[in-house]
Amino acid sequence: MAYFLRKFKKNNDYYLQICETTYNKETKKSSNKNYKILGYLNDLKEQYKNPIEHFKIVVSELNKRRKEENEEKVSSSTYVTQNIGYFLIKSMLNTLHVKQELDLMGQGYKYEKTVSSFIEAMMYCQIVKPSSKLKNAQEILPSLFKVEQFSDDQIYRMINFIGSNYKKYIELFNSHIEQVFPRNYKHMFFDCTNFYFEIDLPCDDKQKGPSKENRKEPIIGQALLLDGNQIPLNMEMYPGNESEKKYIRKLIDEMKTKSNIKGRTIQVADKGLNCARNIYAAAKESNDGYVFSKSIHGKLLSDKEKKWLLLEDNDSNKWTNVYDSNGQLRYKYKSCVDIFEYEFTNDEGKKINFNIKEKRVVSFNPELARKQKFEINRQIEKIRKLNTVKGVKRDEYGDSIKYVNFESNLKGAILKPVLNEDKIQEDKLFAGYNLIVSSEIKLDAKQIYEIYHGLWRIEESFRITKSYLEARPVYLQTKESIYGHFLICYLALTAIRLLEFNIFKNEINSSELIKFIRSFNITKYGDKYISNIKNTNVLQKIKEVTQITTLDNLYFDENKIKNLLNYEY
């Protein structure tokens, strides 16, 4: 039995997945089954420099791990090895003291287990080894040392229960986090993502819409709000066919009301959330501030504004250069303050026009320009290849269709696709440029630039949720159970972030914490337990901060493990 990387042609691209070869002793035949879907090669290139080489390494690690697991089973078939690394998460839950109120929320419902023990157990499973809820019951929970066990039926019923009230659980956790780790509400970072479902027809909130991964299947959207310390603050799940733009105001208003936040906050979001309605809601209705990026393409900017972006240094137009340690230009920026006019149509269908004084900060990054021009040229090459094939459909052009014009005759019949040279030249001209608009005219340009670039943390949060916590595929059907699953992922992410920023002060990152948790196992040997944890810098840092002197011991007994599981930060 082994894993391998499968690559095959699909929709004029290569599709990647990791497959697993299994052997049937009865039929004496080998067969392949899907282990993990990776997606289209061109989509993966946005995240990985060389996706094929990257996933070959992943497959190699999977085969290495399987070999080690098999060797452990052979050498210790009479011994039981269980994970104890989850104590880091349990210690955070101990510190937040949420157990009693979680159980109060479950009163009146006839469940054999408490809500607190269920949420804890599912958080541990999601971090230690993300799997289906059935696999959680059968394999993952038994592999966790002294964690309460749940049957698959109990898991399905309780995940449905917490999903129907997921906003209340977020509110409860927020209340306890605020008491232990005071929040920074001065800045709030907001972004959205979506998760696709491999089903043919839309159902409930699983609706077809613009997918972040360019998928055609139905999706569910997730809006995420972080506080100024980059800790998750709120989450909203919404149908995949809805616009994400309205959720920034909804989540922030909800957060300010429930947490009784009186002060002014600055909303930080990417260009996808930048619209006249959100600017009006922030600055005019709520007296809040905003830092948004703004698209510089098409008709979204006037010719006057585009000309200002491209202006080189002169007496009235000064760029500030930022260099790296080798004296190479990292990026440059400049700013201006002016009054800008906006217009939108409100919910009643009435047009609203308003003026607002804004500071605009434009930056240019030469490395980003190089990457964007490379991508444009790649799309052009893709178009040229497709144009040589007869009967090619529009959807086969994918993202490159923005650089295609379809010529037609007087009767409307399409004659041939041709390159949109104007669009290509414009995108190359503005490659490497980024425009930020802000209500904070008293802040200097560098401060606004740095506030905006704090958004990388929210992108990292989505990456952790999708990669390390493996939020999808979702092995659930009902809307409530799906939302319960994403609540568990959200709480797991929040616990990891609290550890990273508040306990370990950014000296251990999220991926290192997750790897440590997954690798810390103990094996029962007589009346003792033997630890297999390796002596790494991460282990020593955790030992130093927590002052748990026994962490790197070879032997553990019941008393030491009890102290570990009862620890509070």
C-alpha positions, 0 to 999 in steps of 0.5 A, a space after each residue: 500500500 502506498 500513496 502517489 500523485 495522480 495528474 491527468 488532463 481536464 478542461 485544458 489544464 492538468 488536475 492533481 490528486 493524491 491517490 492511495 493504492 490498497 490491496 484486497 487480500 480476498 480478491 488478491 488485487 490492488 486498487 486505487 482510491 482518492 485520498 485528497 483532491 488538490 485541484 487544477 495545476 494553474 490554480 495551485 500555482 497561485 499558492 505554490 511555486 512548483 505544485 508538482 514538486 511540492 506535492 511529490 514531497 507531500 506524497 513522500 512524507 505520507 509514505 514515510 509516515 505510513 511506513 513509520 506507523 506500520 513499524 510502530 504497529 509491528 514493534 509495539 502491537 501490545 502497546 497503545 500509543 496516544 496523543 497528549 500534545 492536545 494539552 496545549 489546547 486544553 490548557 487554553 480552554 482551562 484558562 478561558 473557563 468556558 466549560 460551565 457556561 457551555 454546559 448551561 447552553 445545552 441544558 434542556 436537551 437530552 444528550 448523553 454527553 455535555 456540550 463542553 466535552 463535545 466541543 473540546 473533543 472535536 477541537 482536538 480532533 480537528 487539530 490533531 488529525 482532521 477527518 470525517 466525523 465518522 472517523 473521529 468516532 472510530 479512530 481519532 478520539 480513541 487515539 487521544 489520551 483520556 478524551 471523552 469518547 463519542 459515537 458517530 451518532 452522538 457526533 452527528 446529533 451534537 454537531 447539528 445542535 451547536 451549528 444551529 446556534 453557532 453565533 451564540 458560541 462565538 459570543 460566549 467565547 469572545 466574552 471569556 477571551 476578553 476577560 483574560 486577553 483584552 481585545 484591541 478594537 482599534 483596527 478590525 481586519 475583514 475578509 471572506 473566503 468560500 468552501 466548495 462542495 462536490 455536489 451537482 445541484 445547489 442545496 440550502 446555503 450550498 449555492 453556485 457563485 464566484 469561487 476563490 478556487 475557480 471551481 464550478 461546484 456549489 459553495 458556502 461563503 465564510 466572512 471572518 473578522 479579526 481584532 487589531 491583535 489578529 485574533 479571530 473576533 467573529 464569523 458569519 457563514 452565508 449562501 455561496 450566491 450572495 455578495 460578500 460586501 454586506 457582511 463587513 458592516 453586519 459583523 462589525 455592528 454585531 461585534 460592537 453591540 454584543 461587546 459594548 464597544 463604544 470607541 471608533 474602529 478602523 475597518 481594514 479590508 481588501 478591494 473586494 469589500 471596497 464599495 461606496 455603500 461600505 464607505 458610507 456605512 463606515 464613515 457616515 453612519 457609524 463614524 468609523 474609519 476605513 482602510 481599503 484597497 481599491 482596484 486601479 483597472 477599468 473604469 473604477 479610476 478616472 484618467 486623472 487618478 491613473 495619471 497621478 499613479 504613474 507620475 514619476 518624481 517631481 517637485 509636487 509628486 514625491 515617492 518614498 523608496 524603501 530598500 532591503 538590506 542589500 540596497 535593492 528597492 523593495 517598494 516605493 510609495 506616495 500619497 495625496 489628500 483630496 475630496 472624492 465623490 461616491 454614489 450608490 443605490 440604497 436598499 430602498 432603490 434611492 441613489 445616494 451621492 456623497 463626498 468624503 475627504 480621503 487620503 490615498 496611498 499608492 505603492 509600487 513593488 518591482 517584484 510584484 510587477 515582475 510576477 504579474 507580468 509573468 502571469 499576464 504572459 502566461 494567460 496570453 500563451 494559453 489564449 493563443 494555444 486555445 485559439 488554434 483549437 476548433 470548437 473551444 467553448 468560452 468557459 475553457 478560457 478560464 481566468 484568461 477570458 478577460 484578455 479575449 474579445 469575441 468577434 461576431 458577424 451582423 447576425 451575432 454569430 461568433 467568428 473568432 476569439 482575438 486578444 484584447 490588446 487594450 486590456 493587456 497593455 493596461 494590466 502590464 502598465 499597472 503591474 506592481 501598483 497597489 492603491 489604498 484609500 483611507 478616511 484616516 487623513 491624519 495618519 502618514 502614508 507609511 502607517 496606512 500602508 502598514 495597517 493595510 498589509 496587516 491583512 496578510 494575517 487574515 489570509 494566513 488564517 484562511 490558509 491554516 483553516 483550509 490546509 492544516 485544519 482541513 476544513 474541507 472536504 465537509 462530510 456532512 449534509 445539513 446546513 446546521 451540521 455544516 455550520 457546526 463543523 465550521 464553528 469547530 474549525 473557527 474555535 480551533 483556529 482561535 485557540 491556536 492564534 491565542 497561543 501564538 500571539 498571547 502566550 508565545 508572543 509570536 516566537 512560535 507560529 501556528 504551523 509549528 504549534 500544530 506540528 508539535 501538538 500532532 507529534 507529542 505522543 505517549 505509549 503505555 509501558 507497564 505502569 509508566 508512559 514513554 514519550 516519543 517527543 523530539 527535543 526541538 527548539 519549539 519544545 524548549 520554547 514551550 517548556 520555557 514559557 509554560 515552566 512545565 519542566 517535565 515536558 522533555 522527560 522520557 517517562 510520564 506517570 499518571 500524576 504528571 499527565 494529570 498536571 499537564 491536562 489541568 494546566 492553565 496559562 
